[in-house]
Amino acid sequence: MTREDTANRLAGIRLVAFDIDGVFTDGRFYLSDDGVETKAFSTQDGFGIRQLLKAGIDVAVISGRRSAAVEKRMTELKVPHVILGCADKTAAFDVLAESLDITPEEAAFVGDDIPDLPLLSKVGYSIAVANAVSAIKEYCDYTTERSGGRGAVREVCELVLAAVSEEPR
């Protein structure tokens, strides 16, 4: 797919949704003896998310795991749609899309592993991070150059922003 084809397909995107583990993070989490979970997030990814929101593009995270660290980070970034601990990401997306009055074609989803495949196959534009498993990379419309937790989210944000606006970000 050419850069122009990518830009044309992304121009109508109104929602960008992300998996968390392996996308916003490198897929690892640290668990203390007391059961406290910690994760590392990229500040550069956070700036990208704020730019998407500023441009009027809805942002969501949809994850099968619950995490206080994720809740805190998404609150800091003012991500309006945070869906954690869901067993069926596609069903969660359907409810969100209906509430936002958008079609699946107006959404992009970023994932890294097999549980993301049903939702990646539903949205208008599917994105794999560089550290995604091969089956996801082979399926998706686009694969980032950067890995999850190391700038992949920012790369996606810049890709979408370039397509929806001619102004440099």
C-alpha positions in Angstrom: 0.0 0.0 0.0 1.4 3.4 -1.0 1.7 6.3 1.4 -1.1 8.1 -0.6 -3.4 5.0 -0.2 -2.6 5.0 3.5 -3.4 8.7 3.9 -6.6 8.3 1.9 -7.8 5.4 4.1 -6.9 7.2 7.3 -8.5 10.6 6.3 -12.0 9.5 7.5 -10.8 8.0 10.8 -12.8 9.4 13.7 -11.7 7.0 16.4 -8.3 5.4 17.2 -8.4 2.6 19.7 -5.4 0.8 21.2 -4.7 -2.4 23.1 -2.5 -1.7 26.1 0.0 -4.5 26.8 2.5 -4.7 24.0 1.2 -1.4 22.4 1.3 1.3 25.0 3.9 -0.8 26.9 6.6 -3.3 25.8 4.3 -6.1 27.0 6.0 -6.6 30.3 4.7 -5.7 33.7 6.4 -5.8 37.1 4.6 -7.4 40.0 6.0 -6.7 43.5 5.9 -9.1 46.4 2.9 -7.1 47.7 1.0 -7.6 44.4 1.5 -4.1 43.1 1.7 -4.0 39.3 3.8 -1.3 37.5 4.2 -0.6 33.8 6.4 1.7 31.8 4.8 4.2 29.4 6.4 6.5 26.9 6.0 10.3 27.5 6.3 10.8 23.7 3.3 8.4 23.2 1.4 10.6 25.6 2.0 13.7 23.6 0.7 12.0 20.5 -2.5 11.0 22.3 -3.0 14.6 23.4 -2.5 15.8 19.8 -5.1 13.3 18.5 -7.6 14.5 21.1 -6.8 18.2 20.3 -7.5 17.4 16.6 -11.0 16.1 17.6 -10.2 12.4 17.0 -11.7 10.2 19.7 -9.2 7.9 21.5 -10.0 4.6 23.3 -8.1 1.9 25.0 -9.6 -1.6 25.0 -7.8 -4.3 27.0 -8.6 -7.7 28.4 -6.6 -6.9 31.6 -7.5 -4.6 34.4 -4.7 -2.4 35.7 -4.6 0.5 38.2 -1.4 1.8 36.4 -3.3 1.9 33.1 -6.3 3.6 34.7 -4.0 6.3 36.2 -2.1 6.9 33.0 -5.2 7.1 30.8 -6.7 9.6 33.3 -3.6 11.7 33.1 -3.9 11.7 29.3 -7.6 12.4 29.5 -8.4 9.4 27.3 -12.2 9.5 27.2 -12.9 5.9 26.5 -11.1 3.3 28.8 -12.4 -0.2 28.6 -10.4 -2.6 30.8 -11.0 -6.2 31.8 -13.2 -7.0 28.9 -13.5 -10.6 27.7 -14.7 -9.6 24.2 -12.9 -6.6 22.7 -15.1 -6.6 19.6 -18.3 -6.4 21.6 -16.8 -3.6 23.7 -15.9 -1.8 20.5 -19.4 -2.2 19.1 -20.9 -0.6 22.2 -18.4 2.3 22.0 -18.9 2.8 18.2 -22.7 2.9 18.7 -22.3 5.5 21.5 -20.1 7.6 19.3 -22.3 7.2 16.3 -19.5 5.9 14.1 -19.1 3.0 11.8 -16.3 0.4 12.1 -14.9 1.9 8.9 -14.3 5.2 10.7 -12.1 3.5 13.3 -8.6 2.2 13.5 -7.3 -0.3 16.0 -3.8 -1.0 17.1 -2.9 -4.4 18.4 0.0 -6.8 18.9 -1.3 -10.4 19.6 -3.9 -13.0 18.5 -6.6 -11.8 20.9 -6.7 -8.5 19.0 -7.4 -10.2 15.6 -11.2 -10.2 15.7 -11.2 -6.4 16.4 -8.4 -5.7 13.9 -10.5 -7.5 11.2 -13.6 -5.4 12.0 -12.2 -1.8 11.9 -11.6 0.3 8.8 -7.8 0.4 9.4 -5.8 -2.2 11.3 -2.4 -1.5 12.7 0.2 -3.8 14.2 3.1 -2.6 16.3 6.6 -3.7 15.3 6.8 -6.2 18.2 3.5 -7.8 17.2 3.3 -11.6 16.5 3.8 -12.5 12.9 0.1 -13.4 12.3 -0.9 -9.9 13.3 1.7 -8.2 11.2 0.7 -10.2 8.2 -2.9 -9.4 8.6 -2.8 -5.6 9.3 -2.9 -2.7 6.9 0.1 -1.1 8.5 3.0 -2.1 10.8 4.8 0.5 12.8 8.5 0.9 12.7 8.6 1.4 16.5 7.7 -1.2 19.1 5.1 -1.0 21.8 6.2 1.1 24.7 8.9 2.6 22.5 7.1 5.1 20.4 4.6 3.0 18.4 1.6 4.9 19.8 3.2 8.2 18.8 4.0 6.9 15.3 0.3 5.9 14.9 -0.9 9.3 16.2 1.4 11.1 13.7 0.3 8.9 10.8 -3.4 9.6 11.5 -2.8 13.3 12.1 -0.9 13.6 8.8 -3.9 12.0 7.0 -6.6 14.2 8.6 -4.8 17.5 8.4 -2.4 19.2 6.0 -0.9 21.1 8.9 2.3 19.7 10.4 2.1 18.5 13.9 
